[in-house]
Amino acid sequence: MEEIGEGIFPLSLGYSAITGVGSEQLVAQLIPATIIGYLMHDFTQPFWGKAALFKAFAGVDAISIVLDTKDTEEIINIIKAIAPTFGGISLEDISASRCFEIEQHLIDDCQIPIFHDDQHGTAIVVLAAVFNSLKLLQKSLAEVSITRKLLAAGAAKVTVVDKFGIINE
């Protein structure tokens, strides 16, 4: 079994090569981020890691812009005002249901791609997992049935499925 935090140092070396920040500093930031999913508020750019991933995997230069507001209309107006400067916008960590309203307004009003990481990013990861599983099983999508296991937010209830799909009773 992998120890908690194992793999953090190699990850920090990769980020260090991309960002130019020392790996020692990154280890201190990555351990809390990886273990508890929280980036410290005193870190100047909490989403630098996302920008590093855009660069490493897509060759896209990205910068992190942190908005100190939770007001939906203000977020929309700020992003619309700066959108012409960028080739695309990636929204990150905006709470539901505001995130859907913000995303839709920006898609409607901006002439650049709008990517909502918590929605589109999750879908991409799930789809990649499905495709990679099919590859390992040497099957096509048409040859398998996919069911889903749903957890109600904050509840211990699990939706039950059988060979025909979700049981509605």
C-alpha positions in Angstrom: 0.0 0.0 0.0 1.3 3.5 -0.9 2.2 5.7 2.1 0.3 9.0 2.5 2.2 11.6 0.6 4.3 9.2 -1.4 4.6 10.5 -4.9 4.4 14.1 -3.8 8.1 14.7 -4.3 8.3 13.5 -7.9 5.1 15.6 -8.6 6.8 18.6 -7.1 9.9 18.1 -9.3 7.6 18.1 -12.4 5.8 21.3 -11.2 9.2 22.8 -10.3 10.5 22.3 -13.9 7.5 24.0 -15.3 7.0 26.8 -12.9 10.6 27.5 -11.8 9.6 27.3 -8.1 11.8 25.2 -5.9 10.6 21.6 -5.2 11.1 22.1 -1.5 8.6 24.9 -1.5 6.2 22.9 -3.6 6.3 19.8 -1.4 5.1 22.0 1.5 2.2 23.2 -0.7 1.4 19.9 -2.4 1.1 17.8 0.7 -1.8 19.7 2.2 -3.4 20.2 -1.2 -3.1 16.5 -2.0 -4.0 15.1 1.4 -6.9 17.4 2.4 -7.8 19.1 -0.9 -7.1 22.5 0.5 -4.7 25.2 -0.7 -3.5 27.6 2.0 -4.9 31.1 1.7 -1.5 32.7 2.2 -0.2 31.1 -1.0 -0.2 33.9 -3.6 -1.5 31.9 -6.5 -3.5 28.9 -5.3 -4.2 27.6 -8.8 -0.7 27.8 -10.2 -0.8 24.0 -10.4 -3.6 24.1 -12.9 -1.7 26.5 -15.1 1.3 24.1 -14.9 -0.9 21.2 -16.1 -2.3 23.3 -19.0 1.3 24.0 -20.1 2.6 20.5 -19.6 -0.2 18.6 -21.3 -1.5 21.0 -23.9 1.3 23.5 -24.4 -1.1 26.3 -23.3 0.3 29.2 -21.4 -2.2 29.9 -18.6 -2.3 32.3 -15.7 -4.3 32.1 -12.5 -6.7 35.0 -11.7 -8.3 34.8 -8.2 -11.4 36.8 -7.7 -12.2 37.9 -4.1 -16.0 37.9 -4.5 -18.8 35.4 -4.4 -21.3 37.7 -6.1 -22.5 36.0 -9.3 -23.1 39.1 -11.3 -19.8 40.6 -10.3 -18.0 37.4 -11.3 -19.8 37.4 -14.7 -19.0 41.1 -15.3 -15.3 40.8 -14.4 -14.8 37.8 -16.6 -16.7 39.3 -19.5 -14.5 42.4 -19.2 -11.2 40.5 -19.3 -12.3 37.8 -21.8 -11.0 39.6 -24.9 -7.5 39.3 -23.5 -7.6 35.5 -23.4 -8.0 32.6 -25.8 -10.2 30.8 -23.3 -11.4 30.8 -19.7 -11.3 27.9 -17.3 -13.6 28.3 -14.3 -12.5 26.6 -11.1 -14.1 26.0 -7.7 -17.3 28.1 -8.0 -20.0 26.6 -5.9 -23.2 25.1 -7.4 -25.7 26.4 -8.5 -23.9 29.7 -9.2 -21.3 27.9 -11.3 -24.0 26.9 -13.9 -25.4 30.4 -14.2 -22.0 31.9 -14.5 -20.9 29.4 -17.1 -24.0 29.8 -19.2 -23.8 33.6 -19.2 -20.2 33.5 -20.2 -20.8 30.9 -23.0 -23.6 33.2 -24.3 -21.7 36.4 -24.1 -18.0 35.6 -24.8 -16.5 34.7 -28.1 -14.0 32.3 -26.6 -14.2 28.8 -25.1 -15.5 28.6 -21.5 -14.3 25.5 -19.6 -15.9 24.7 -16.2 -13.4 22.4 -14.6 -15.6 21.0 -11.9 -18.2 20.0 -14.6 -16.3 19.4 -17.8 -13.1 18.3 -16.2 -14.9 15.6 -14.2 -16.7 14.4 -17.3 -13.4 14.2 -19.2 -11.8 12.1 -16.4 -14.7 9.8 -16.2 -14.8 9.3 -20.0 -11.1 8.7 -20.1 -11.5 6.1 -17.4 -14.2 4.4 -19.4 -12.2 4.4 -22.6 -9.1 3.2 -20.9 -11.1 0.4 -19.2 -12.5 -0.7 -22.6 -9.0 -0.7 -24.0 -7.8 -2.9 -21.2 -10.8 -5.2 -21.6 -10.4 -5.2 -25.4 -14.1 -4.3 -25.8 -16.0 -1.6 -27.6 -18.5 0.7 -26.0 -21.3 -1.1 -27.8 -20.3 -4.4 -26.1 -20.7 -3.2 -22.5 -23.4 -2.0 -20.2 -22.5 0.9 -18.0 -24.4 1.5 -14.7 -23.9 4.2 -12.2 -23.8 4.3 -8.5 -25.2 7.5 -7.1 -24.6 9.0 -3.7 -27.0 11.7 -2.5 -25.0 14.7 -1.4 -24.3 14.4 2.3 -26.4 11.3 2.6 -25.6 7.6 3.1 -28.2 6.5 0.5 -26.9 4.6 -2.5 -29.1 4.2 -5.6 -29.4 0.5 -6.4 -28.9 -0.9 -9.9 -29.6 -4.4 -11.3 -28.8 -5.8 -14.7 -31.6 -3.6 -16.2 -30.3 -0.3 -14.7 -31.4 1.9 -11.8 -34.2 0.5 -9.7 -36.8 3.2 -9.2 -38.6 1.6 -6.3 
